[in-house]
Amino acid sequence: MDVGAFRRAGGGFSKAFAVFSVLYFAVVAAIGLLDFDTLQKLSVEDGLIEWITANSLLTAWLLAILILIRQPWRTQPCCTAAFFAAGLCLAWGRELAWGRPFIGRRLWYSRNLFHARTYVDRTYFARFGESQGLAEGPAMLYTSHLVFTAVVVMVLTTVCIYLFRHRGRFLSDLKALHRRTYGRYFLLGLGTYVVAQIVGRLSAMVFECDALASWHEAHHVLGHRVIDEPIELWGAMCFLASVIMLWRRCFGRWDAIGGCRPCD
């Protein structure tokens, strides 16, 4: 593949993403200033922003897994894709902690992942569904819990074994991550999520202040969600951009035709 052509393509992608980022935050700010109620509706639990965030992370995760499937495991290991897959799986699971939108349905609650009784006590989901006001029955919730948990555990275990077997290559790739375009996007997304959490907690403290109680009630302010949800969505877009750039780096083409090349 022509290295110069690849760099030009990467530069074009970065410029397009920069323009998209400016327009995105400009639109969010405009909506907040002109129609704050609309921004609140977009930022609620199960709202449009969270739905796009969750499914963007899912798409990025599946693309990372696809890179691993296409890449020869022994001759050309792609530890970066495995690392991305593990991180994105955890990020996606975090978005579904309260059963948030997965392709429009609330099928899996990752916060139940670490409760031992959810695997042996089917009556748990009858009580859980009643407490959450869910339309799905306990059988559906119990089955989806087992299936999704098995998939996540299997993927994470496979990725960990893969990284351990190629630990030398993985450590080398990790040290060079900040020098790669896809690595910078990934680190930018990671930093964005950290900032969103800090800003969200600080803004929640401000909105809960007694001095703002009357303003809070009058405007039905959702607190930190109108701030950190748009930021998290942009972070998810950074993750998706990092995997797209990694795909481009590994295969040099957007389609699935042609041979593979090393990811570094």
C-alpha positions as CSV (number, residue, x, y, z in Angstrom):
1,M,0.0,0.0,0.0
2,D,1.2,3.5,-0.8
3,V,2.2,5.0,2.6
4,G,1.8,8.5,1.3
5,A,-1.7,7.8,0.2
6,F,-2.5,6.3,3.6
7,R,-1.2,9.4,5.4
8,R,-3.2,11.7,3.1
9,A,-6.3,9.6,3.8
10,G,-5.6,9.7,7.6
11,G,-5.1,13.5,7.4
12,G,-8.4,13.9,5.5
13,F,-10.2,11.8,8.1
14,S,-8.8,13.9,10.9
15,K,-9.8,17.1,9.3
16,A,-13.3,15.8,8.7
17,F,-13.6,14.6,12.3
18,A,-12.4,18.0,13.6
19,V,-15.1,19.8,11.5
20,F,-17.7,17.3,12.8
21,S,-16.6,18.0,16.4
22,V,-16.9,21.7,16.0
23,L,-20.3,21.4,14.4
24,Y,-21.5,18.9,17.0
25,F,-20.6,21.1,20.0
26,A,-22.0,24.1,18.2
27,V,-25.3,22.4,17.6
28,V,-25.5,21.1,21.3
29,A,-24.7,24.6,22.6
30,A,-27.3,26.2,20.3
31,I,-30.0,23.7,21.4
32,G,-29.2,24.4,25.0
33,L,-29.4,28.1,24.6
34,L,-32.5,28.2,22.3
35,D,-34.5,25.3,23.7
36,F,-33.2,23.9,26.9
37,D,-36.2,21.6,27.3
38,T,-35.3,19.8,24.1
39,L,-31.7,19.3,25.3
40,Q,-33.1,17.8,28.5
41,K,-35.3,15.4,26.5
42,L,-32.3,14.3,24.4
43,S,-30.2,13.8,27.5
44,V,-32.6,11.7,29.6
45,E,-32.1,8.0,30.4
46,D,-33.0,6.1,27.2
47,G,-32.8,9.3,25.3
48,L,-31.4,9.8,21.8
49,I,-27.9,10.9,23.0
50,E,-27.5,7.8,25.2
51,W,-28.9,5.5,22.5
52,I,-26.4,6.8,20.0
53,T,-23.6,6.6,22.6
54,A,-24.3,2.9,23.5
55,N,-24.6,1.8,19.9
56,S,-21.5,3.7,18.8
57,L,-19.5,1.9,21.4
58,L,-21.1,-1.4,20.3
59,T,-20.2,-0.7,16.7
60,A,-16.6,0.1,17.6
61,W,-16.3,-3.0,19.7
62,L,-17.6,-5.2,16.9
63,L,-15.2,-3.6,14.4
64,A,-12.3,-4.3,16.7
65,I,-13.4,-7.9,17.0
66,L,-13.7,-8.1,13.2
67,I,-10.1,-6.8,12.9
68,L,-9.0,-9.6,15.2
69,I,-10.9,-12.2,13.1
70,R,-9.4,-11.0,9.8
71,Q,-5.8,-10.6,11.2
72,P,-3.6,-13.7,11.2
73,W,-3.2,-14.4,14.9
74,R,0.2,-16.0,14.8
75,T,2.1,-14.4,11.9
76,Q,0.7,-10.8,12.3
77,P,-0.8,-10.4,15.8
78,C,-2.8,-7.2,16.3
79,C,-2.6,-6.6,20.0
80,T,-3.9,-3.1,19.6
81,A,-7.2,-4.4,18.2
82,A,-7.5,-6.8,21.1
83,F,-6.8,-4.0,23.6
84,F,-9.4,-1.8,22.0
85,A,-11.9,-4.7,22.0
86,A,-11.5,-5.2,25.7
87,G,-11.8,-1.5,26.6
88,L,-14.8,-0.9,24.3
89,C,-16.5,-4.0,25.7
90,L,-16.2,-2.6,29.2
91,A,-17.3,0.9,28.0
92,W,-20.3,-0.6,26.3
93,G,-21.2,-2.6,29.4
94,R,-21.0,0.5,31.5
95,E,-23.6,2.2,29.3
96,L,-25.9,-0.7,29.8
97,A,-25.5,-0.7,33.6
98,W,-29.2,0.2,34.0
99,G,-30.3,-1.6,30.9
100,R,-29.9,1.3,28.7
101,P,-30.8,1.1,25.0
102,F,-29.5,-1.8,23.1
103,I,-30.9,-1.5,19.5
104,G,-34.0,0.1,21.0
105,R,-34.6,-2.6,23.7
106,R,-33.6,-2.9,27.3
107,L,-32.5,-6.5,27.4
108,W,-29.4,-6.6,29.5
109,Y,-28.5,-4.9,32.8
110,S,-24.7,-5.1,33.2
111,R,-25.0,-4.0,36.8
112,N,-26.4,-7.6,37.5
113,L,-23.1,-9.0,36.2
114,F,-21.5,-9.2,39.6
115,H,-24.5,-10.5,41.6
116,A,-24.1,-14.2,42.1
117,R,-27.8,-14.8,42.8
118,T,-28.8,-13.6,39.3
119,Y,-27.3,-16.8,37.9
120,V,-29.0,-19.3,40.1
121,D,-32.2,-17.5,41.3
122,R,-34.8,-17.0,38.5
123,T,-37.1,-15.3,40.9
124,Y,-34.6,-12.4,41.2
125,F,-35.7,-11.2,37.8
126,A,-39.3,-11.3,38.7
127,R,-38.6,-8.9,41.6
128,F,-36.2,-6.9,39.5
129,G,-38.7,-6.5,36.6
130,E,-41.4,-5.4,39.0
131,S,-39.2,-2.9,40.7
132,Q,-38.0,-1.4,37.4
133,G,-41.5,-1.5,35.8
134,L,-40.3,-3.6,32.9
135,A,-42.6,-5.1,30.2
136,E,-40.3,-8.0,29.7
137,G,-41.0,-11.1,31.7
138,P,-38.6,-12.8,34.1
139,A,-37.9,-15.6,31.7
140,M,-36.8,-13.2,29.0
141,L,-34.7,-11.2,31.5
142,Y,-33.0,-14.3,32.9
143,T,-32.3,-15.7,29.5
144,S,-30.9,-12.5,28.1
145,H,-28.8,-12.1,31.2
146,L,-27.2,-15.5,30.8
147,V,-26.6,-15.1,27.1
148,F,-25.1,-11.6,27.2
149,T,-23.0,-12.4,30.2
150,A,-21.6,-15.5,28.6
151,V,-20.7,-13.5,25.4
152,V,-19.0,-10.7,27.3
153,V,-17.0,-13.1,29.5
154,M,-16.0,-15.3,26.6
155,V,-14.8,-12.3,24.6
156,L,-12.9,-10.7,27.5
157,T,-11.3,-14.1,28.4
158,T,-10.2,-14.7,24.8
159,V,-8.8,-11.2,24.5
160,C,-6.9,-11.6,27.8
161,I,-5.4,-14.9,26.6
162,Y,-4.5,-13.4,23.3
163,L,-2.7,-10.4,24.9
164,F,-0.9,-12.7,27.4
165,R,0.4,-14.9,24.6
166,H,1.6,-11.9,22.7
167,R,2.6,-9.8,25.8
168,G,5.9,-8.7,24.3
169,R,4.2,-7.2,21.2
170,F,1.4,-5.8,23.3
171,L,3.7,-3.9,25.6
172,S,5.6,-2.5,22.6
173,D,2.3,-1.4,20.9
174,L,1.1,0.1,24.2
175,K,4.2,2.2,24.5
176,A,3.8,3.5,21.0
177,L,0.1,4.1,21.2
178,H,0.3,7.8,21.6
179,R,2.4,8.1,18.4
180,R,-0.3,6.5,16.2
181,T,-3.3,8.4,14.9
182,Y,-5.7,5.7,16.0
183,G,-4.0,5.6,19.4
184,R,-4.4,9.3,19.8
185,Y,-8.1,9.0,19.0
186,F,-8.5,6.2,21.6
187,L,-6.6,8.2,24.3
188,L,-8.7,11.3,23.4
189,G,-11.9,9.2,23.9
190,L,-10.6,7.9,27.2
191,G,-9.7,11.3,28.4
192,T,-13.1,12.6,27.3
193,Y,-14.9,10.0,29.5
194,V,-12.8,10.9,32.5
195,V,-13.5,14.6,32.0
196,A,-17.2,13.8,31.6
197,Q,-17.3,12.0,34.9
198,I,-15.5,14.8,36.7
199,V,-17.6,17.6,35.1
200,G,-20.8,15.5,35.7
201,R,-20.1,15.1,39.4
202,L,-19.1,18.8,39.9
203,S,-22.2,20.0,38.0
204,A,-24.4,17.6,40.0
205,M,-23.1,19.2,43.2
206,V,-23.9,22.6,41.8
207,F,-27.4,21.8,40.7
208,E,-28.1,20.2,44.1
209,C,-27.0,23.3,45.9
210,D,-29.8,24.9,48.1
211,A,-29.2,28.3,46.5
212,L,-30.3,26.8,43.1
213,A,-33.2,24.8,44.5
214,S,-36.0,27.1,43.2
215,W,-34.3,27.5,39.8
216,H,-33.8,23.7,39.6
217,E,-37.5,23.1,40.3
218,A,-38.7,25.8,37.9
219,H,-36.7,24.6,35.0
220,H,-36.8,20.8,35.7
221,V,-33.0,20.7,35.3
222,L,-31.6,17.2,35.0
223,G,-28.4,18.2,36.7
224,H,-25.2,16.6,35.3
225,R,-26.9,14.7,32.5
226,V,-27.4,17.7,30.2
227,I,-23.6,18.2,30.5
228,D,-21.9,14.9,30.6
229,E,-24.1,12.9,28.2
230,P,-23.2,15.1,25.2
231,I,-19.5,14.9,26.2
232,E,-19.7,11.1,26.5
233,L,-21.3,10.9,23.1
234,W,-18.3,12.7,21.6
235,G,-16.0,10.4,23.5
236,A,-17.8,7.4,22.0
237,M,-17.3,9.0,18.5
238,C,-13.6,9.3,19.3
239,F,-13.5,5.6,20.1
240,L,-15.3,4.7,16.9
241,A,-12.9,6.9,14.9
242,S,-9.9,5.2,16.5
243,V,-11.2,1.7,15.4
244,I,-11.9,3.0,11.9
245,M,-8.4,4.4,11.6
246,L,-7.0,1.1,12.9
247,W,-9.0,-0.8,10.3
248,R,-7.6,1.5,7.6
249,R,-4.1,1.0,9.0
250,C,-4.3,-2.8,9.1
251,F,-6.0,-3.5,5.8
252,G,-5.5,-0.3,3.8
253,R,-9.0,-0.5,2.3
254,W,-12.5,0.0,3.5
255,D,-13.8,-3.3,2.0
256,A,-13.0,-6.8,3.0
257,I,-11.1,-7.7,-0.2
258,G,-7.3,-8.1,-0.3
259,G,-4.7,-9.4,2.0
260,C,-3.9,-8.3,5.6
261,R,-0.9,-6.3,6.7
262,P,0.6,-5.7,10.1
263,C,-1.3,-3.2,12.3
264,D,1.8,-1.4,13.6
